[in-house]
Amino acid sequence: MNMDSSGSAQLIAVVDDDASVRKALKRLLHSAGFDVETFAFGDEFLASISQRMPDCLVLDIRMPRRSGIEIQSEVVALGKRLPVIFITAHDDPATRAQAFACGASGYFQKPVGADELLGAIHQAIRH
């Protein structure tokens, strides 16, 4: 079990408009001992952080309404320190550079391997 300093399971938030991706990531992260909350849209995620701030955010870049980059920028604007790992099916050098310029902890092209994603989450939470 992945625990935070209070002894609770660490919370990973997943924001992706693709239901199959949310389901697969929830299953993977639960099996690794994390609490998981999934959201179809960034607005839902942003509304949730007043209740409980996750330990790490796995965030799709291309979504309806707001992009993952926009969601990350809003989290930063709120003064919240939250490691973000971007996932995308539409990788390009400019988007990758923009994600890291905004402070991304990781960036992966879909489909992302389980070991790579879990390793990046563990590293992001430690730092």
N, C-alpha and C positions, 0 to 999 in steps of 0.2 A: 504494500500500500504506500502511495506517495503522500506523505503528510506535511502540513505546514507547521509553523512553530507552536500553534495551539493544539496540535494533535489531530486536527481535522484533515480529511483528504484534500489534496490540492485541487482547485477548480480550474478546469480548462474550458474556455468558451470557444465555440465553433460557429462562425458566421459564413454561410454559403447558401446561395439560392437553390442549389440542386439537392433535393431531398435524399437522393441515393448517396451523395457524398456525405451529408450530415449523418445519415444512419451508419455508414461504414466507419466514419471517424469516431462516432460515439461508441460503437462496439469496440474498436481498437483501443481507445483511451480508457474505457471502463476496464478492459482486460488488463491494462497496464496499472490499474489501481487508482485512477483519477476519478474525481467527480466531474461530470460533463454537463454543460448546458449548451443546447444548440439553438440557433436563430436563423430564420430564412432571410431576414433583412437587418441591416445595420441599425435602423431606428429602434427595433426591438432590443437589440443588444445594448445600445446606449441608454435606453430607459431602465435596463436591468442593473446597471452598475451602481446605482444609488442604493440598491439592496445588498449586493455582494460583489465586490471587485474580484474578478478571476485572477489566478496566478499567472496565466498566459492566455493569449488570444490567437486562435488559428483563423485566419481571415482570407476569404476569397477576394481577388482583386476586381474582377468584372461581375457586377451585380446590378439589377435594376434599382432605380431610385438614387443610390449613392454607391460610389466605388469603395473598395477596401481602403484605398489611399485616403479618401475623404473621411472615412470612419476613423482611421488611425489619427488623422489630423485633429478631429474633434476630441478624441481621447487626450491627446497632448494639450489641446487648448483648455481642457478642463483641469489641467495640472496633475493628471494621473500618470503614475509611472507603471506601465504595463508592457511586458514583452510581447511583441507581435511577430507571428510567423505567417508570412503570406504564402498562399497556394494559388496557382492559376493554370488554366488550360490554354491561355493565350500569352505565352512568354515572349517578350521582346526586350532588347537591351535598354531602351529608354524607360520602360516600366520598371524593370529590375533596378536601374540606377535611382529612379524616383523613390522606390520602396526603401532602399537602403539609406537614401538621403533623409528620409523621414524617420529613420531610426529602427528599421526592421531588424529583428533578431535572426530571422531566417527567411528564405525565399525558395520555393520549390515549384517545379512544373508538375501538373497532374498528369498521370497518376503518381503520387508520391509514395515511396516505399515506407513500410511501417517502421523499420529500424531507423531510417534517416529522420523521419518525422519525430519519433520518440526521442532520439538522441538530441535533436534540435530543441525540443521542449524542455528536456532535462537541463541542457546547457543554458537556455534562456532563463529558466527559473533560478538557477544557481547564481547568475550574474544579475 
